[in-house]
Amino acid sequence: MSDTQNVSSTPEWEQRFRAPRVSLPDWAEDAPDRSLFVSNATGTYELYAWDRASGRQRQVTDRPNGTTDGLLTPDGSAIWWFSDTDGDEFGVWMRQPFDGAQGDDEPAAPGLEASYPAGLAIGRDGTAVIGRSTDEDGTTIHVVRPSDAPVEIYRHRESAGVGDLSHDGTLIALEHTEHGDAMHSALRVVRPDGSTVAELDDTEGGTKELGLAVLGFAPVAGDTRLLVGHQRRGRWEPMIWDPVAGTETDLPIDLPGDVGAEWYPDGSALLVEHSFEARSELWRYEPGAKEPVRVETPAGTVSGATARPDGTVEYLWSSAALPPVVRSTTGAVVLDPPGPEAPASVPVEDVWVEGPGGHIHALVQRPATGDGPFPTVFEIHGGPTWHDSDAFASGPAAWVDHGFAVVRVNYRGSTGYGRAWTDALKHRVGLIELEDIAAVRDWAVKSGLADPAQLVLAGGSWGGYLTLLGLGTQPDAWALGLAAVPVADYVTAYHDEMEALKAMDRTLLGGTPEEVPERFEASSPLTYVDAVRAPVYISAGVNDPRCPIRQVENYVDRLKARGAVHEVYRYDAGHGSLVVEERIKQVRLELDFALRHLKASSSGI
């Protein structure tokens, strides 16, 4: 049978997962023809090197559970990649020559033991600044020079990370949360010996909830300007801070929603990435100008962009209907993966619903045939500080193919709608988001979109957590639940999870389980497990450091004890899988569970 016949006989939803994809290529600052990207071309997401001058591409990593974290050295001579064990995110940095081959790897910093990563920056002289996080030490940051032992320059119990290294290697920008608020970082610029050059803190010692983010040093020798993201006007936007001169320069980029930026390679302008109401676009701003100039991109979502040395911009674009593609402002496709393109899906509709905390934005996809009401999946995003957008997603498209409407809710806590919306997620964690989801559910039923007897609550990570919490606190609202890698027992999850997430939980809930036990109890799905009446499907990675397996088992044991209808799928990976066939298997299991329990047709599975 030919490849064409094989593809044509495969359901479109599976074709979308298997279609080859590539990430936006990163490129070496001083060797821009040398690039690094991620692709699933072999069926597992791995790193690939691309020499643009010769056109040669080669696979850099080949591991059972995949690899996505990598960085080129500025001269393009080597690739650093993070090596963990079975997706547990705990490991060490490895180094491979750009012109080498698989297996030509060596430990990049042999003096450092395994840890969770907390940022990496590499200098032109081979010096690396490496951030590490462990349960025992909190965050430590080390300067590693060629042939020298690592030198620790920073240590703190709270979470921190490496932001960037200046062009000449004399300044290091750090993000830290020493004030105890993991959602709002402060900045510190230090010398390679650890001595402080300057501080920037918008939290006022933790009494004010404003965050800062490192966006990058100016890419010019001797230039000490640092591009910084701030929240001083109720949203993320960039400014220029010179920690040596002690100056701050506001930028007249008056766009609604959240705004990020990065430098053009010569430092003469900024490439501005603007996210608003589930879409994104690009702008160019030259410091000193009155306003930015639009960089034309199609309507949809730009998932990443970079300015090349010749001034062109490359960007990764998609919409809910059309699969991702790496494009250039010249109109060309930059990197076209081998193999068939993913089948298109249906576009999203925007819905605004009045909720207890303000207007809630939801994205709706409905089957191309029929007028409804439809069986409907509420696909809840993770994060929680994230958002669903008008971008291509194979999971929701699979539900649409099977006759379901899909509703995705950008609940309070989501990004892209201003600081107040994101920061509303405090103390009544989980319950706040579910209030917004309930308001959109009511709209979906009253509008005729959703069949109230066939409503599915689903999600992964934080979305999986909200699924289990929603099944227990809103037992009459949902016909069944599908929870992937969820928080299920909040107290046990806190004690078992990686240290950076402990810090986030302390921020969200106002303390540890011992300090605020009533808040952890109110926000834990385990508290309400005996009220769950809908069938529950749970999938979990046995090596997951974010939503560890023990707390999932505690929840499952409670379901078993009372004979509740449930199924559990455990797989040998971490917080999700980078293996395409494993992802397809998990979606197939979810579809089968839902169709069986909703007594719908199983056609296509």
NUGUBA-379147 format. One line per field, with one value per residue (C-alpha): residue in one letter; x, z, y; chain. Coordinates in Angstrom, 2 decimals, m for minus. Each point is the difference from the previous one (the first is absolute). Layout:
REM NUGUBA-379147
aa [A; ...]
c1 [X; ...]
c3 [Z; ...]
c2 [Y; ...]
ch [A; ...]
This chain:
REM NUGUBA-379147
aa [M; S; D; T; Q; N; V; S; S; T; P; E; W; E; Q; R; F; R; A; P; R; V; S; L; P; D; W; A; E; D; A; P; D; R; S; L; F; V; S; N; A; T; G; T; Y; E; L; Y; A; W; D; R; A; S; G; R; Q; R; Q; V; T; D; R; P; N; G; T; T; D; G; L; L; T; P; D; G; S; A; I; W; W; F; S; D; T; D; G; D; E; F; G; V; W; M; R; Q; P; F; D; G; A; Q; G; D; D; E; P; A; A; P; G; L; E; A; S; Y; P; A; G; L; A; I; G; R; D; G; T; A; V; I; G; R; S; T; D; E; D; G; T; T; I; H; V; V; R; P; S; D; A; P; V; E; I; Y; R; H; R; E; S; A; G; V; G; D; L; S; H; D; G; T; L; I; A; L; E; H; T; E; H; G; D; A; M; H; S; A; L; R; V; V; R; P; D; G; S; T; V; A; E; L; D; D; T; E; G; G; T; K; E; L; G; L; A; V; L; G; F; A; P; V; A; G; D; T; R; L; L; V; G; H; Q; R; R; G; R; W; E; P; M; I; W; D; P; V; A; G; T; E; T; D; L; P; I; D; L; P; G; D; V; G; A; E; W; Y; P; D; G; S; A; L; L; V; E; H; S; F; E; A; R; S; E; L; W; R; Y; E; P; G; A; K; E; P; V; R; V; E; T; P; A; G; T; V; S; G; A; T; A; R; P; D; G; T; V; E; Y; L; W; S; S; A; A; L; P; P; V; V; R; S; T; T; G; A; V; V; L; D; P; P; G; P; E; A; P; A; S; V; P; V; E; D; V; W; V; E; G; P; G; G; H; I; H; A; L; V; Q; R; P; A; T; G; D; G; P; F; P; T; V; F; E; I; H; G; G; P; T; W; H; D; S; D; A; F; A; S; G; P; A; A; W; V; D; H; G; F; A; V; V; R; V; N; Y; R; G; S; T; G; Y; G; R; A; W; T; D; A; L; K; H; R; V; G; L; I; E; L; E; D; I; A; A; V; R; D; W; A; V; K; S; G; L; A; D; P; A; Q; L; V; L; A; G; G; S; W; G; G; Y; L; T; L; L; G; L; G; T; Q; P; D; A; W; A; L; G; L; A; A; V; P; V; A; D; Y; V; T; A; Y; H; D; E; M; E; A; L; K; A; M; D; R; T; L; L; G; G; T; P; E; E; V; P; E; R; F; E; A; S; S; P; L; T; Y; V; D; A; V; R; A; P; V; Y; I; S; A; G; V; N; D; P; R; C; P; I; R; Q; V; E; N; Y; V; D; R; L; K; A; R; G; A; V; H; E; V; Y; R; Y; D; A; G; H; G; S; L; V; V; E; E; R; I; K; Q; V; R; L; E; L; D; F; A; L; R; H; L; K; A; S; S; S; G; I]
c1 [0.00; 1.34; 0.70; m2.83; m2.44; 1.22; m0.63; m3.40; m1.19; 1.11; m2.52; 0.72; 0.36; 2.91; 1.53; 0.14; 2.08; 2.30; 0.56; 3.62; 0.43; 2.90; 0.55; 1.22; 3.74; 2.39; 3.23; 3.50; 0.59; 3.43; m0.69; m3.57; 0.08; 0.17; m3.42; m1.64; m3.61; m2.34; m1.90; m2.12; 1.15; 1.06; m3.14; 1.66; 0.75; 3.78; 2.59; 1.33; 2.97; m0.40; 2.85; m1.82; 2.99; 0.26; m3.60; 1.17; m2.27; 0.77; m1.60; 1.91; m1.76; m1.72; m1.51; m3.02; m1.93; 1.18; 1.97; m1.07; 2.34; 3.07; 2.13; 2.69; 3.23; 0.39; 2.62; m2.17; 2.75; m1.97; m3.48; m0.91; m2.95; m1.62; 0.08; m2.53; m1.17; m3.28; m1.54; 0.53; 1.60; 2.88; 3.37; 3.11; 1.02; 1.82; 2.02; 0.36; 2.00; m2.20; 1.88; 0.09; m2.35; m2.30; 2.11; 2.68; m1.35; 1.84; m1.15; m0.02; 0.63; 1.46; 0.40; m3.73; m2.27; m3.44; m2.80; m3.08; 1.05; m0.27; 1.29; 3.11; 2.04; 3.18; 2.67; 2.27; 3.09; m1.63; m1.10; m3.41; m2.36; m2.09; m3.02; m0.90; m2.91; m0.17; m2.25; 2.99; 1.65; m2.73; 1.58; 3.72; 1.67; 3.49; 2.58; 1.77; 3.12; 1.75; 2.30; m0.85; m2.15; m3.46; m0.22; m3.21; m1.07; m3.56; m2.03; m3.48; m2.84; m2.56; m0.17; 2.32; 1.48; 2.58; m1.42; 2.83; 3.70; 1.18; 1.73; 3.47; m0.71; 0.51; m3.63; m2.44; m3.71; m1.89; m3.68; m0.74; m2.87; 1.84; m2.99; m2.08; m2.36; 0.66; m2.38; 1.85; 3.76; 2.51; 3.23; 3.63; 2.98; 3.29; 3.58; 1.41; 1.49; m3.51; 0.37; m3.16; m0.12; m3.65; m3.42; m3.47; m2.93; m3.60; m1.41; 1.20; 1.13; m2.99; m2.64; m0.74; m0.94; 1.90; 2.35; 3.10; 1.54; 3.33; m0.51; 3.68; 3.13; 0.65; 1.92; 2.77; 3.51; 0.31; m3.77; m1.32; m3.69; m2.35; m3.45; m2.41; m3.66; m2.04; m3.61; m0.13; m2.98; m2.10; 1.42; 3.31; 1.97; 3.68; 2.34; 3.75; 2.03; 3.69; 1.20; 3.43; m1.26; m2.98; m2.54; m3.44; m1.56; m3.73; m1.09; m3.07; m1.43; m3.66; m1.61; m2.73; 0.75; 3.48; 3.08; 3.41; 3.06; 3.48; 2.87; 0.75; 3.52; 1.69; m1.78; m1.62; m3.60; m2.32; m2.16; m3.24; m2.28; m3.53; m2.54; m3.62; m3.26; 1.42; 1.80; 3.45; 1.84; 3.44; 1.28; 3.36; 1.01; 3.11; 1.00; m0.80; m2.82; m3.51; m1.64; 0.64; m0.57; m2.05; 1.77; m2.65; m1.01; m3.23; m2.78; 0.57; 2.78; 3.73; 1.58; 3.50; 1.94; 3.58; 1.67; 2.83; 3.20; m1.35; m3.04; m2.53; m2.19; m0.68; m3.01; m1.97; m3.66; m3.21; m3.73; m2.57; m0.90; 3.46; 3.12; 3.22; 2.59; 3.29; m0.28; 2.10; m1.08; 1.37; m2.99; 2.08; m0.45; 3.22; 0.05; m2.32; m0.03; m0.05; m3.22; m3.70; m1.47; m2.47; m3.65; m1.76; m2.58; m2.85; 0.52; m0.78; m2.85; 0.50; m2.49; m0.14; m1.92; m0.68; 1.46; 0.45; 3.36; m0.74; m0.23; 1.24; 1.43; m0.62; 0.95; m2.56; 0.39; m3.02; m0.42; m0.41; m3.34; m3.09; m1.41; 0.27; m0.37; 3.19; 1.78; 2.54; 3.51; 1.21; 3.74; 1.65; 3.51; 2.87; 2.34; m1.94; 1.74; m0.45; m2.79; m1.69; 0.38; m1.05; 2.73; 0.04; m0.58; m0.38; m1.81; m3.04; m0.11; m0.33; m3.12; m1.53; 0.62; m2.03; m3.02; 0.79; 0.00; 3.09; 0.01; 3.24; m0.29; 2.60; m1.00; 1.35; 3.69; 0.48; 2.50; m0.69; m2.80; 1.95; 1.69; m3.19; m1.54; 3.14; 0.56; m3.61; 1.09; 0.79; m1.02; m3.24; 2.12; m1.93; m3.36; 0.44; 0.75; m2.97; m2.35; 1.00; m0.27; m3.49; m1.11; 1.14; m1.64; m3.32; 0.39; 0.82; m3.18; m2.31; 1.34; m0.83; 3.63; 0.36; m2.12; m0.20; m0.11; 3.24; 2.44; 3.60; 2.47; 3.57; 3.51; 3.66; 2.27; m1.80; m2.89; 0.01; m0.03; m3.00; m1.71; 0.22; m0.88; m2.96; m1.36; m0.07; m1.24; m2.43; m1.17; m3.29; 1.64; 2.11; m0.74; 3.61; 3.54; 3.35; 3.00; 3.57; 3.02; m2.17; 0.43; m2.38; 1.10; 1.35; 1.77; 1.88; 0.71; 1.60; 2.33; 1.05; 0.29; 3.11; 1.12; m0.91; m3.62; m0.04; 0.87; m2.84; m2.48; 1.11; m0.66; m3.40; m1.26; 1.83; 2.18; 0.78; m2.56; 1.07; m0.46; m3.33; m1.52; m3.52; 0.97; 1.71; m3.02; m2.46; 2.05; 0.80; m1.98; 0.51; m2.25; m2.96; 0.74; m2.95; m2.38; 1.17; m2.75; 1.23; 2.29; 3.63; 2.95; 3.48; 3.36; 3.25; 3.75; 1.77; 3.08; m1.92; 1.76; m2.80; m3.07; 1.65; m1.49; m0.50; m2.64; m1.84; m0.04; m1.46; m2.92; m0.47; m0.02; m2.91; m1.91; 0.65; m1.10; m3.53; m0.23; m0.10; 0.16; 3.53; 2.93; 3.69; 2.78; 3.58; 2.89; 3.76; 0.80; m0.29; m2.40; m1.37; 1.66; 2.19; m0.70; m2.62; m1.46; m0.31; m1.93; m2.29; m0.54; m1.02; m2.46; m1.44; m0.55; m1.72; m2.24; m0.90; m0.82; m2.16; m1.88; m0.67; m1.32; m1.98; m1.50; 1.07; 1.25; 3.55; 0.44; 3.51; 1.80]
c3 [0.00; m0.90; 2.55; m1.57; 0.52; 3.58; 0.74; m1.68; 2.05; 3.28; 1.87; m0.46; 3.74; 0.07; m3.10; 1.83; 2.80; m2.37; m2.44; 0.25; 1.85; 0.68; 2.57; m0.81; m0.64; 2.44; m1.54; 1.25; 0.58; m1.64; m2.54; m1.16; m2.60; 2.84; 1.46; 2.48; m0.04; 1.44; m2.18; 0.32; m3.40; 1.47; 2.12; 3.09; 0.63; m0.21; m0.72; m3.54; m1.31; m3.27; m1.98; m2.19; m2.22; m1.12; 0.69; 2.14; 2.83; 2.54; 3.11; 3.13; 2.69; m0.03; 3.32; 0.81; 1.65; m2.28; 0.45; m0.43; 2.11; m1.93; m0.69; m2.54; 1.09; m1.43; m2.51; m1.08; 0.75; 2.52; 1.16; 3.66; 0.84; 3.24; 0.85; 2.55; 0.85; m1.49; m0.12; 3.68; m0.83; 2.41; m1.73; m1.38; m3.03; m2.78; m2.87; m3.59; m2.85; m2.64; m2.70; 2.09; 0.16; 2.46; 2.76; m0.20; 3.28; 3.17; 3.28; m0.51; 3.67; 1.58; 3.39; 0.45; 1.26; m1.46; 0.72; m1.44; m2.52; 0.98; m3.07; m2.17; m1.72; m2.02; m0.69; m2.95; 1.90; 0.88; 3.46; 1.01; 2.71; 1.22; 2.27; 2.11; 2.26; 2.54; 2.93; 2.34; m1.10; m1.65; m2.86; m0.64; m2.93; m1.19; m2.35; m1.98; m1.95; m2.42; 1.87; 3.38; 2.83; 0.31; 2.31; 1.92; m0.15; 1.34; 2.45; 1.43; 1.22; m2.19; m3.75; m2.32; m3.45; m2.51; m2.25; m2.37; m0.39; m1.56; m3.40; 1.55; 2.86; 2.76; 1.23; 1.04; 0.37; 2.52; 0.79; 3.65; 2.46; 3.26; 1.20; 0.00; m2.90; m2.68; m2.46; m0.05; m0.45; 0.82; m1.97; 1.02; m2.25; 1.26; m1.13; m0.71; 3.50; 1.46; 1.06; m0.49; m2.62; 0.37; 1.23; m1.44; 2.18; m0.67; 2.88; 2.68; 2.23; m0.79; 0.89; m3.62; m2.65; m3.08; m1.92; m2.14; m2.65; m1.83; m3.77; m0.94; m0.03; m3.06; m2.50; m0.48; 1.46; 2.88; 0.15; 3.55; m0.78; 1.13; m1.48; 2.85; 0.21; 2.69; 1.26; 1.19; m2.17; 0.64; m2.74; m1.19; m2.13; m0.71; 1.15; m0.23; 3.22; 0.09; 3.29; m0.33; m0.82; 2.34; m2.60; m0.96; m3.37; m0.52; m3.51; m1.74; m1.02; 0.84; m0.92; 1.98; 1.55; 0.79; m1.89; m0.17; m2.06; m1.05; m1.64; m3.69; m0.46; m0.39; 3.03; m2.10; 0.52; 1.91; m1.37; 1.96; 0.62; 0.92; 1.49; 0.44; 0.26; m1.19; m3.07; m0.52; m2.41; m0.58; m0.03; m0.47; 2.32; m0.32; 3.31; m0.21; m2.49; 0.82; m0.53; m1.35; m3.58; m0.78; m1.34; m2.12; 0.96; m0.66; 2.59; 2.56; 2.45; m0.26; 2.37; m0.35; m2.13; m0.62; m2.01; m2.27; m0.69; m3.38; 1.74; m1.09; 2.64; 0.30; 1.98; 0.86; m0.87; 0.16; 0.55; 1.43; m3.58; m1.63; 1.15; 1.08; m2.46; 0.38; m2.21; m0.87; m0.63; m3.52; m0.54; m0.12; 2.06; 2.00; 1.07; m1.61; 1.82; m2.08; m0.40; m0.33; 1.51; 2.84; m1.13; 0.73; 2.75; 0.64; 1.06; 3.48; 0.92; 2.69; 2.86; 2.83; 3.13; 3.06; 3.06; 3.69; m0.64; m3.31; m3.68; m0.73; m3.43; m1.40; m3.29; m1.60; m2.76; m1.27; m2.46; m3.61; m0.29; 2.19; 1.99; 3.51; 2.80; m0.12; 2.50; 1.21; 1.43; 2.24; m0.66; 2.86; m0.46; 2.39; 1.50; 1.70; m1.25; m3.67; m2.51; m2.87; m3.32; m3.63; m0.70; m1.51; 2.57; m0.96; 3.19; m0.35; m3.74; 0.79; 2.09; m2.76; m2.47; 2.28; 0.08; 3.17; 0.45; 1.88; 2.40; 1.38; 2.81; 0.84; 3.65; 2.61; 0.32; m3.78; m1.68; m2.82; 1.73; 2.33; 3.38; 2.07; m1.84; 0.44; 3.63; 1.04; 0.71; 3.71; 3.09; m1.48; m2.49; m2.41; 1.24; m1.74; m3.37; 0.35; 0.58; m3.42; m1.62; 1.51; m1.44; m3.48; 0.46; 0.73; m3.16; m2.06; 1.12; m0.26; m3.44; m1.37; m0.68; 2.68; 0.95; 3.82; 0.32; m1.97; 1.50; 0.44; 2.25; m1.14; 0.24; 0.68; 2.82; 1.62; m2.34; 1.37; 3.51; m0.81; m1.56; 3.18; 2.19; m2.24; 0.06; 3.79; 0.54; m2.97; m0.10; m1.77; m2.78; m1.77; m1.62; 0.26; 0.58; m1.72; 2.08; m1.33; 2.34; 2.62; 3.50; 1.86; 3.65; 0.52; 3.32; m1.19; m3.34; 1.83; 2.00; m3.02; m2.78; m1.19; 2.13; m2.52; 0.04; 3.79; m0.15; m2.47; 2.25; 3.03; m2.02; m1.28; 3.33; 2.36; 1.75; 0.44; 0.81; 3.64; 0.02; m1.88; 0.20; m0.59; m3.38; m1.18; 1.12; m1.79; m3.23; m0.05; m2.24; 2.63; 2.37; m2.33; m1.47; 1.72; m1.71; m3.50; m1.91; m3.59; m1.51; 0.31; m2.27; 1.28; m1.76; 1.86; m0.65; 2.57; m0.09; 0.17; 2.26; m0.37; 0.80; 1.68; m0.22; 3.76; 0.39; m3.08; 1.53; 3.23; m1.98; m2.00; 3.20; 1.27; m3.24; 0.28; 3.63; m0.87; m3.34; m2.09; m3.77; m1.04; m2.16; 0.48; m2.57; 1.25; m2.41; 0.37; m0.50; 1.81; m0.31; m3.37; m2.85; m2.91; m1.90; m2.73; 0.16; 3.77; m0.42; m2.54; 2.35; 2.82; m2.17; m1.32; 3.58; 0.92; m3.06; 0.65; 3.66; m0.86; m2.84; 2.05; 2.98; m2.02; m1.99; m3.26; m3.20; 0.13; m3.73; m0.96; 2.96]
c2 [0.00; 3.45; 2.76; 2.00; m2.85; m0.44; 3.66; 0.06; m2.98; 1.60; 2.18; 3.69; 0.54; m2.46; 1.59; 3.33; m1.49; m1.89; 2.85; 1.18; 3.27; 2.31; 2.70; 3.50; m0.46; 1.68; 1.24; 0.67; 3.71; 0.07; m2.77; 0.63; m2.79; m2.51; m0.77; m2.33; m1.14; m2.65; m2.45; m3.12; m1.32; m3.38; m0.32; 1.47; 3.66; 0.45; 2.69; 0.56; 2.01; 1.90; 1.54; 2.51; 0.62; m3.64; m0.99; m2.93; m1.10; m2.68; m1.40; 1.02; m2.05; m3.38; m1.04; m2.20; 2.84; 2.81; 3.22; 3.61; 2.17; 1.14; 3.07; 0.92; 1.63; 3.55; m1.16; m2.94; m2.52; m2.04; m0.93; m0.26; m2.25; m1.05; m3.69; m1.24; m3.51; m1.27; 3.47; 0.82; 3.41; m0.74; m0.25; 1.68; 2.05; m1.86; 1.45; m1.21; 1.58; 1.62; m1.93; m3.15; m2.95; m1.69; m1.48; 2.71; 1.36; 0.90; 1.56; 3.76; 0.77; m3.14; 1.66; 0.50; m2.75; m0.70; 2.48; 1.58; 2.68; 3.66; 1.80; m0.05; 2.71; m0.57; 2.62; 0.56; m1.14; m3.32; 1.07; m1.31; 1.19; m2.93; 0.12; m3.05; m0.84; m2.82; m0.80; 0.11; 3.26; 2.06; 1.93; 0.26; 1.76; m0.84; 1.49; m2.72; 0.94; m2.36; m2.39; 1.57; m1.31; 1.59; 3.01; 0.60; 3.67; m0.19; m2.08; 0.44; m2.23; 1.81; m0.51; 1.93; m0.38; 1.16; 2.72; 0.94; 0.69; 3.27; m0.01; 0.43; m2.43; 2.56; 0.22; m2.73; 0.70; m2.11; m0.33; m0.81; m0.28; 0.55; 2.05; m3.19; 0.74; m2.62; 1.69; 3.33; m0.07; 2.71; 0.54; 0.13; 0.66; m1.40; m0.38; m3.46; 0.03; 0.39; 3.64; 2.04; 2.76; 1.05; m1.14; 0.54; m1.05; 1.01; m2.06; 2.45; m2.82; m2.17; 2.61; 0.82; m2.56; 1.14; m2.26; 0.49; m2.25; m0.07; 0.34; 0.29; 2.15; 2.13; m2.18; 2.55; 0.07; 2.47; 0.63; m0.49; 0.57; m2.75; m0.49; m0.66; m0.98; 1.79; 0.24; 3.60; 0.93; m3.08; m2.23; m1.41; 2.47; 0.70; 2.74; 0.50; m0.05; 0.83; m1.47; 1.65; 3.50; m0.40; 1.15; m1.29; 0.81; m0.44; m0.92; 1.48; m3.36; 0.54; m3.31; m1.78; m3.38; m1.29; 1.18; m1.65; 0.86; m1.02; 1.85; 0.08; m1.45; 3.40; 1.48; 2.75; m1.10; m2.29; m2.78; 0.36; m2.98; 1.05; m2.44; 1.08; m1.91; m3.33; 1.39; 1.40; 2.25; 1.55; 3.59; 1.70; 2.83; 2.18; 1.64; 3.70; m0.44; 1.20; m3.37; m3.52; m1.12; m3.10; m3.09; m1.68; m3.54; m1.91; 0.02; m2.74; m0.72; 0.66; m2.52; 1.42; 2.46; 1.07; 2.74; m1.13; 2.00; 1.16; 1.54; m2.60; m1.60; m3.72; m1.17; m3.12; 0.53; m2.00; 0.38; m2.40; m0.97; m0.09; m1.91; 1.73; 1.25; 1.88; 3.07; 3.02; 3.57; m0.55; m2.31; m3.17; m3.15; m0.19; m3.62; m2.53; m3.35; m3.19; m1.94; 0.79; 3.15; m0.32; 0.10; 3.27; 0.35; 2.46; 3.63; 1.27; 2.33; 2.62; 0.06; 2.51; m0.94; 2.12; m1.70; 0.73; 1.65; 1.74; m0.89; m3.52; m0.80; m3.47; m1.60; m2.31; m2.58; m1.89; m2.87; 1.06; m1.83; 0.36; 2.86; m1.39; m0.43; m2.05; m2.17; 2.53; m0.21; 2.81; m0.30; 1.92; 1.34; m0.54; 2.53; 1.49; 3.15; m0.87; 0.43; m1.76; 1.78; m0.16; m2.54; m3.46; m2.76; m3.65; m0.99; 2.28; m0.74; m3.72; 0.65; 2.10; m2.83; m2.28; 2.30; 1.95; 3.75; 1.22; 2.95; 1.42; 2.55; 2.64; 0.11; 2.42; m0.81; m0.10; 2.30; 2.44; 1.91; 2.25; m0.40; 0.19; m2.96; m2.12; 0.99; m0.69; m3.56; 0.20; m1.98; m1.47; m1.88; m2.20; 1.20; 3.37; m1.59; m2.37; 2.93; 1.33; m3.42; m0.41; 3.34; m1.05; m3.40; 1.72; 2.08; m3.11; m1.75; 3.01; 0.95; m3.44; m0.92; m2.68; m2.97; 0.28; m3.80; m0.43; 2.48; m1.09; 1.80; m0.66; 1.35; m0.68; 1.15; 2.96; m0.78; m3.56; 1.40; 2.20; m3.01; m2.08; 2.98; 0.84; m3.56; 0.17; 3.56; 0.07; m3.65; 0.76; 2.01; m2.63; m3.35; m1.17; 1.21; m0.57; 1.09; m0.26; 0.39; 1.75; 1.30; m2.30; 0.20; 3.50; m0.62; m3.08; 1.68; 2.94; m2.24; m2.10; 2.61; 1.82; 2.96; 2.72; m1.18; m0.04; 3.69; 0.63; m1.80; 2.02; 3.13; m1.12; m1.31; 2.34; m2.57; m3.68; m2.72; 0.30; 3.79; 0.23; m3.49; 1.29; 1.48; m3.17; m2.00; 2.31; m0.15; m3.72; m2.37; m2.73; 1.96; m0.46; m3.44; m1.66; 2.44; m0.98; m1.81; 0.26; m2.66; 1.11; m0.76; 0.90; m0.27; 0.55; m0.14; m2.13; 2.30; 3.28; 2.58; 2.56; m2.11; m2.99; m3.46; m0.66; 2.70; m1.32; m3.48; 1.43; 1.39; m3.20; m2.06; 2.08; m0.57; m3.74; m0.13; 1.04; m1.78; 3.17; m0.41; 0.84; m1.06; 0.83; m0.08; 0.22; 0.48; 0.03; 3.68; 3.31; 2.90; m1.06; m1.86; 1.08; m3.22; 0.44; m3.52; 0.30; 3.24; m1.65; m2.94; 2.33; 1.93; m3.27; m1.22; 3.25; m0.10; m3.63; 0.70; 2.98; m1.68; m3.11; 1.88; 2.51; m2.89; 1.64; m1.59; m1.33; 0.45; 1.06; m1.50]
ch [A; A; A; A; A; A; A; A; A; A; A; A; A; A; A; A; A; A; A; A; A; A; A; A; A; A; A; A; A; A; A; A; A; A; A; A; A; A; A; A; A; A; A; A; A; A; A; A; A; A; A; A; A; A; A; A; A; A; A; A; A; A; A; A; A; A; A; A; A; A; A; A; A; A; A; A; A; A; A; A; A; A; A; A; A; A; A; A; A; A; A; A; A; A; A; A; A; A; A; A; A; A; A; A; A; A; A; A; A; A; A; A; A; A; A; A; A; A; A; A; A; A; A; A; A; A; A; A; A; A; A; A; A; A; A; A; A; A; A; A; A; A; A; A; A; A; A; A; A; A; A; A; A; A; A; A; A; A; A; A; A; A; A; A; A; A; A; A; A; A; A; A; A; A; A; A; A; A; A; A; A; A; A; A; A; A; A; A; A; A; A; A; A; A; A; A; A; A; A; A; A; A; A; A; A; A; A; A; A; A; A; A; A; A; A; A; A; A; A; A; A; A; A; A; A; A; A; A; A; A; A; A; A; A; A; A; A; A; A; A; A; A; A; A; A; A; A; A; A; A; A; A; A; A; A; A; A; A; A; A; A; A; A; A; A; A; A; A; A; A; A; A; A; A; A; A; A; A; A; A; A; A; A; A; A; A; A; A; A; A; A; A; A; A; A; A; A; A; A; A; A; A; A; A; A; A; A; A; A; A; A; A; A; A; A; A; A; A; A; A; A; A; A; A; A; A; A; A; A; A; A; A; A; A; A; A; A; A; A; A; A; A; A; A; A; A; A; A; A; A; A; A; A; A; A; A; A; A; A; A; A; A; A; A; A; A; A; A; A; A; A; A; A; A; A; A; A; A; A; A; A; A; A; A; A; A; A; A; A; A; A; A; A; A; A; A; A; A; A; A; A; A; A; A; A; A; A; A; A; A; A; A; A; A; A; A; A; A; A; A; A; A; A; A; A; A; A; A; A; A; A; A; A; A; A; A; A; A; A; A; A; A; A; A; A; A; A; A; A; A; A; A; A; A; A; A; A; A; A; A; A; A; A; A; A; A; A; A; A; A; A; A; A; A; A; A; A; A; A; A; A; A; A; A; A; A; A; A; A; A; A; A; A; A; A; A; A; A; A; A; A; A; A; A; A; A; A; A; A; A; A; A; A; A; A; A; A; A; A; A; A; A; A; A; A; A; A; A; A; A; A; A; A; A; A; A; A; A; A; A; A; A; A; A; A; A; A; A; A; A; A; A; A; A; A; A; A; A; A; A; A; A; A; A; A; A; A; A; A; A; A; A; A; A; A; A; A; A; A; A; A; A; A; A; A; A; A; A; A; A; A; A; A; A; A; A; A; A; A; A; A; A; A; A; A]
